Amino acid sequence: QVQLVESGGGLVQAGGSLRLSCAASGPTFSSYPMGWFRQAPGEEREFVAGVSWNGGTTHYADSVKGRFTISRNNAKNTAYLLMNSLKPEDTAVYYCAAPGPPYELTTTPNAYKYWGHGTQVTVSS
């Protein structure tokens, strides 16, 4: 069983930065990719960024490309999302997630089996 806990959300002005962290339990963190998703009120959950098991491959939504950076530290069982140049439209609850078998790096929420409870990010204009 994998448990995920996000932290690092908060209120920031437009143009500011935040770094989200996702702490994972269990000894197999380094064996699967990780994803970050977000959900704004009244909207569907959407893919933000993903990273392969070893950090060698990353994938971003077009809306955050060039502003957000996903990374991971397998020794610390933690994934990160560094968010720069934040915009009001980035306001949402951000979730980290881990996929189930076959443990592929994908943008599809349904492929992710384990989810954290989310952390709120609010960007003021």
Number of C-alpha atoms within 10 A of each C-alpha: 7 15 15 22 18 23 18 15 18 14 14 18 14 17 14 14 17 18 16 21 22 25 18 22 14 11 11 12 22 19 12 18 25 31 30 27 22 22 19 16 9 6 9 9 17 17 20 25 26 28 25 21 19 14 17 9 13 17 18 20 15 9 11 17 12 12 13 20 20 24 21 23 14 17 8 12 17 20 27 23 23 15 20 17 15 23 19 15 13 20 20 21 18 26 26 30 28 26 21 14 10 8 17 17 22 19 19 13 17 9 17 21 13 15 20 20 14 22 21 19 22 20 20 16 11
